[in-house]
Amino acid sequence: MAIAALVLWLCTAAVGAYLLATATRTRQAPRPADDQRPVPVTSPPSEPRRAKDRYDPPSLARAKSEPLPGLRALAEFTHPALAIVGLGLWLGYVLTRDRMFAAIGFGVLLGAICAGLTWFAGNRRAIRRAQPESASQPDALSFTPRLLVLHAIGAATTLLVVTLIAARV
């Protein structure tokens, strides 16, 4: 059963790697080169504009207006990193059958799933925020929906099998 969990984890990681390789990064349309004037960025009316924020590029103004700046970038790094670490720990469990590897691998898997859900929610929120302003989207990753669902199903199945093994059911 531990080898089945390892194979499931590897398949989920393969789909995730394919998602990252085929993801398209959507950005706002570039401005013409001859227009060098700073573009004013709209801010909420309750918040006064500071003089030093006047020349911020649109990407920096967007980053400053996020509820938790840098959360998407952090999740974009931690999701694959935790998944790789957890996979290595699970491989250690398969090779040694030491329950400590299984317990730590289970915890790291939970962290990877939470980071993945945070990344997904952050991308969705960023895309939803940009749609009323214009047809262009912010600097967010766009994934194929079918592959994203396949990755989520693989992660849920892996979590189920790893939980059963770690709990010794």
N, C-alpha and C positions, 0 to 999 in steps of 0.2 A: 504494500500500500504506500510506503514511503517513496518507492521508485515511481509509482503512478503520480504522486504529488509533485515529484521532481520533473517528470515529463510534462505535466500540466503547467507547471511554473515556467518551464522552458518554452512551451508553445505560447503562453501568454506573453512572455518576454519577446519572442520572435514577432508576434503581431504588434507589440508596442514599438519594437525597433523599426518595423516596416511603417508604422504610423508616423514615427518621427522622420523617417527618410522621405516619405511622400507628402508630408505636411507642407502646406503652402503658408508662408508668412504674409499676411495681408497688411499693407501699409496705406497711409493716406497718399493721395495722388501728389506727385512732386510739382512744385511751383515752377514757372518759367525762370530761367537763369537771369534774365534781365530785371526781374523784380527783386530787388535787394532790400526793400523796405520791410521792417518787422511787421508781422501779422498780429493784430491785436487779438488776444485770447479772451473770450467772454468768461466772466466769473460770476458766481451767484451775487445777486444785488445786495445781500446782507453783508457781504465780505468786501471791505474796501481794498482797492488795488494798491499795492505798494509800488513805489517808484522803481525799485530794483527788479520787480517782476515784469515790467513792461516789455522787455526785449527777450523774454523766455521763448524758445521755440515751442511749437504746439505739442511736441512729444513730452517736453519737460513740464509744461503746464498741465497736461493730462496726468503725468506721474504725480505731480503735486496734489492734484485734486482727488486722487484715489483714496478710499477710506484707510487702507493700510498700504502705503507705497512700498513697492518691491515684493509684495506677496506673490504675485504671479511668477516673477522671475525666481523667487525662492522655491516655489512649488515645482517649477519647470526643471530645476536642478535636483531637488531632493527626491522627486518621484522615481526617476530612473536610478539614482544613486542608491536609495534605500532598497529598491527592487534587486539590484545587483548584489548588494551586501547580504540581503536576506536569502538570495539564491545560493550564495556561497556558504552561508550558515546551514542551509538545508542540505546542501551537498555534504557538508561535514557531518550532519546527522545521518545521512544515508550511508556514509562510509564507516562511521564509528558506532552508530546506534546509541550515542550519549544523549540522554533526555535534555540536557542543558542546551545543546545545539537546537533541538526542536523547539524548546520554549523561547529561546532568544530569536530564532528564525520566525516564529509565530508573531512575536512582538514587532519585529522589523517589518514583517508583511503587513501588519495592521497600520504601521506608520506610513508605509508606501501607499497603501490604499487611501489613507486620509490625505496624503499629499496629492495623489492623483485626483481625488474628488475636489480638493481645493483648487487645483490647477484648472480643472474643467469648469468649475463655478466661476473662477476669475476670468477665464476667456469668454464665457457666455455673458457675464456682466459687462465686460469691456465692449463686446460687439453690440450688445443691446444699448449701451450708453451712446455709442457713436451713430446709430441708425437715425435718430431724430435730427441730428445736426446735418448730415450729408449722406450721400450714397457710399462714400468711402468708409473703410473700417479702420480701427486702430491697429497698432502693432500687436497682433494676436495670431496664434496659430490656428489654422483651419484644417480640421481633420475630416476624413471620409466617414460619414455616419455609420455605415455598415461595419467598417473595421473597428470603429470606436465601440459599438455594441458588442462585437465579437471579443474585443479586449476586456470589456467590463464583465462579460459572461465568463470568460476564462479566469479573470481575477476572483470573481465570486465563487466559482467552482474550486479553484485552488485554495481559497480561504476556508471553504467548507471541509475539504479533505485534510488540510493542515490542522484545522481545529480538532477534527476527529482523532487525528494521530497524536497531537500534543496532549489531548485530554485522555488518551488511552481508551477510547471507546471501542 
